[in-house]
Amino acid sequence: MPVKSNRSLPSLGLAVLITGLAISVLALRRGDDRLVVYCAHDAEFSDAILRDFECQTGIPVLVRYDTETTKSLGFVNLLKSEKAHPRCDVFWNNELLGTVDLQQADVLEPYRGAGHARIPEQFKDAEGYWTGFAARLRVYIVNTERQPADEAALQRRLESDTDLSRTTIAKPMFGTTLTHYTLLWHAWGADRLKAWHRDLRQRGIREAGGNAATKYLVAEGACDFGFTDTDDFFVAKDDGKPVAMTPVRVDGRTICIPNTVAIIRGTKKSESARRLVDFLLSAETETALARSAARQVPLGPVTEGLPDDVAPLVAWASEGIDLRSLLPARTALIAWLKSEYLQ
Amino acid sequence: MSMAAACGWSLGRSLIVGLLAAPFCFWLHRRLTSLTDPGRRIGWCALALPFLFPTLLSGYAYSGVSLQLINAGLWDALPTTSAQIVRRWLSTHNTLLDEALLTILLLTRSVPVGALLLAFAPRPAYSPAAWHCRRLALPEQANRWTRCRAWAEYLRHGPARGSLAAFGLMFLVCFQEFELPSLLNRPAWTVWLFDAQVGGLALSESLRSTIVPLVCQLVIVVPLWRSLARINGETVPPNSPNAAHHSAALRDTSYLTAAVIIACVLPLSLVGRGIIEGFRALLSNRIQLERVVREALDGALFAILAAVLTLCLTELGQRVGTLRGWLASLAVPGLFGPLVMSLALVRVFQSDWLNAAYRTRISFLVGMILFLLPRAMLVQALIQATRRRESRHAAALLSESPDSFRRLAAHELGWFMGNRARFWSVALLTFWGYLELTIAYLLGPVTIVSVPVLLYNQMHFGKNAILSAMTVLAVLVPVLLFAGAAAVRPLLYRWFW
């Protein structure tokens, strides 16, 4: 009795396999009904906040993070390039000037809700295009086994040491280092900032890939001190490293850099986006971020107690310079930095 | 640092690694092809392990190690002054250590590739005997130029042809590497370009920046592609290593042992430190755990789909002669590395008529297939080299038997003689596609944050137990999927046949 040939079985099996894989892949992916958030804040801290929002509101959220080395600048340029066909609904930036840049480029949609009202004027756009919250401060991180955490002593070393190979700073093209340089460009003028930067490099300052890298160099003793942010400092402190911090000051004022949140123009989920914005700007979220390992400084009034580490930072934050008008300086600075680093 | 400087670093590093790797390639190729089973299998597996070990894992494991050495307790065994000198030297020269480490890791990855290519390099047109006759035939008065031309011809067509192809492939492996220099904070054109692109450099400028590295690679890719296209299964038996040279055996065994330890064992132990605590923390953080598992499963299934489609394409190209040329052309973009290829694809998919596809997984799938295609073709060529058509045909005839026991036996034979190689090819291609970072980052739609991107973003903050646990879990997912499929396969066969 002839046996039916089963040579078609492998081809059929292959077709079934491919179809099955394709379906599985699509099924694992829930539909595009999720609120898309581009988040420049560290995933370690922001994930819990966003999942909390999901639990409380039932609104599913899809988060996209950036890389440590490029931070929010990558998102700012991405959002500009997507302006005609926006894919993002809400932008959670970890600094301010990039968000102002987006406002100027007409990428944002204004919204003034309950959250907007509780944040001080200095840290928000009056029309509601963006609002700041949960800030960090620019600080010197110091290895206490090699150097006391004294602001004046650190300034003297920066000005007079002929060899700065035991001092570190992140490359100023991105992140809060970019904000720091923008402030200096505005306060000192372009020529003085350029001379200062070139002088630091000539004297051998160690340029790291990001604030986490500068923290690491100081914490491990490869450098005596460096520039970083409070959240990176606390990571080293929690690891038991011999580190201390003191704020970086420009003209006697501190550099307080808030997170900012904004709704993207053209979003099809305005209602959900507004709920997320109000959630992020609430006292509960600011308290949660203050209590997280990042110890971010609340800008609005909070009812619950703050950790001991964070309470002193509130005073430093109140001495912060108003960063809102620095966008022209930032644009000019980026153009100059590109010529210094990318060519 | 400019792109030209970064390219200079990559070029110099790749040339040094290529030159250092070449003798090891040659020695190990001779040693392993002269062995018999099971020693040969063990040897080739040990050689291949460093290449197959995920660079994301080894880069993560070794990142910051040079800094941690500063405060390592082992210097306390030295006199105080010496310990201080060593620590001071380490703190100012830790980048040198990172560069040395990167070079060694690239060496361990390059040698297996070169040795494998040497094993399957096509028979040379000139044998050493023919070359000797040619030299004797050269007139006494032949000038230097004539001798140089004869020597160049020998290099092109003689036994050195395979060596040049092997060197070329090793150079490409080093030159195109991204994760290792990125995580070890060493300059490389791939790191420069990735950071610049993600940091906001306009796409057109990014593509212009690729001209210099493209040219460097073109010089290698064109002759290499021609060599790869000639692999036909005919292997050239090398000169057997002299059995009396125990030092050579010791040298080869030492290299294999050291390579496996440095490239695989040490990274696993560095990542494994605190892994149990990391898994405990991960299990208590349901949000993170769910996220990693979901992205890992999704990424693995997607990579399997891409791998299966790629393998189907290569098999189709082999069976249909007219498609072979098209397939070979399609494989060329992948030879330039995932970063350059992805940037070019981003440009293509951001055009008006393809923009809709850019928002979906189609661009990601196309990128992954193009990336896997040259690898799939090489793997396929290696499989064909060992396949015995006559035995497979006999097994296929036996599968027509009316007796179910014989049919099952025939299909089992078919599995061992053909389908098993296909299965593990898919597994290998899946692994490569699943862990590929730059394609996922540049071509993945916004709805996807693939596992390598998720892990890479966090790795720059330094090592911690929970991240180590996430990394191990992410790497294990495809391994377990395929191990499970291999275990279940006999039952499925029994059920079907």
HADDOCK unambig.tbl for C-alpha pairs under 7 A between the chains (distance, minus, plus):
assign (segid A and resid 3 and name CA) (segid B and resid 400 and name CA) 6.54 0.50 0.50
assign (segid A and resid 3 and name CA) (segid B and resid 402 and name CA) 5.82 0.50 0.50
assign (segid A and resid 5 and name CA) (segid B and resid 400 and name CA) 6.51 0.50 0.50
assign (segid A and resid 18 and name CA) (segid B and resid 305 and name CA) 6.33 0.50 0.50
assign (segid A and resid 21 and name CA) (segid B and resid 301 and name CA) 6.30 0.50 0.50
assign (segid A and resid 21 and name CA) (segid B and resid 305 and name CA) 6.03 0.50 0.50
assign (segid A and resid 22 and name CA) (segid B and resid 305 and name CA) 6.94 0.50 0.50
assign (segid A and resid 25 and name CA) (segid B and resid 298 and name CA) 5.92 0.50 0.50
assign (segid A and resid 25 and name CA) (segid B and resid 301 and name CA) 6.25 0.50 0.50
assign (segid A and resid 25 and name CA) (segid B and resid 302 and name CA) 6.16 0.50 0.50
assign (segid A and resid 28 and name CA) (segid B and resid 298 and name CA) 6.46 0.50 0.50
assign (segid A and resid 62 and name CA) (segid B and resid 447 and name CA) 6.86 0.50 0.50
assign (segid A and resid 64 and name CA) (segid B and resid 446 and name CA) 6.92 0.50 0.50
assign (segid A and resid 64 and name CA) (segid B and resid 449 and name CA) 6.49 0.50 0.50
assign (segid A and resid 66 and name CA) (segid B and resid 457 and name CA) 6.86 0.50 0.50
assign (segid A and resid 67 and name CA) (segid B and resid 457 and name CA) 4.94 0.50 0.50
assign (segid A and resid 68 and name CA) (segid B and resid 457 and name CA) 6.05 0.50 0.50
assign (segid A and resid 68 and name CA) (segid B and resid 460 and name CA) 6.22 0.50 0.50
assign (segid A and resid 70 and name CA) (segid B and resid 195 and name CA) 6.40 0.50 0.50
assign (segid A and resid 70 and name CA) (segid B and resid 198 and name CA) 6.75 0.50 0.50
assign (segid A and resid 70 and name CA) (segid B and resid 199 and name CA) 5.05 0.50 0.50
assign (segid A and resid 73 and name CA) (segid B and resid 199 and name CA) 5.60 0.50 0.50
assign (segid A and resid 73 and name CA) (segid B and resid 200 and name CA) 6.58 0.50 0.50
assign (segid A and resid 74 and name CA) (segid B and resid 198 and name CA) 5.15 0.50 0.50
assign (segid A and resid 74 and name CA) (segid B and resid 199 and name CA) 4.13 0.50 0.50
assign (segid A and resid 74 and name CA) (segid B and resid 200 and name CA) 5.12 0.50 0.50
assign (segid A and resid 77 and name CA) (segid B and resid 200 and name CA) 5.27 0.50 0.50
assign (segid A and resid 212 and name CA) (segid B and resid 461 and name CA) 5.49 0.50 0.50
assign (segid A and resid 220 and name CA) (segid B and resid 67 and name CA) 6.17 0.50 0.50
assign (segid A and resid 220 and name CA) (segid B and resid 68 and name CA) 6.46 0.50 0.50
assign (segid A and resid 222 and name CA) (segid B and resid 67 and name CA) 6.75 0.50 0.50
assign (segid A and resid 222 and name CA) (segid B and resid 91 and name CA) 4.30 0.50 0.50
assign (segid A and resid 222 and name CA) (segid B and resid 92 and name CA) 6.77 0.50 0.50
assign (segid A and resid 341 and name CA) (segid B and resid 1 and name CA) 5.24 0.50 0.50
assign (segid A and resid 341 and name CA) (segid B and resid 2 and name CA) 6.01 0.50 0.50
assign (segid A and resid 342 and name CA) (segid B and resid 1 and name CA) 6.31 0.50 0.50
assign (segid A and resid 342 and name CA) (segid B and resid 2 and name CA) 4.79 0.50 0.50
assign (segid A and resid 342 and name CA) (segid B and resid 3 and name CA) 6.60 0.50 0.50
assign (segid A and resid 343 and name CA) (segid B and resid 2 and name CA) 4.60 0.50 0.50
assign (segid A and resid 343 and name CA) (segid B and resid 3 and name CA) 6.72 0.50 0.50
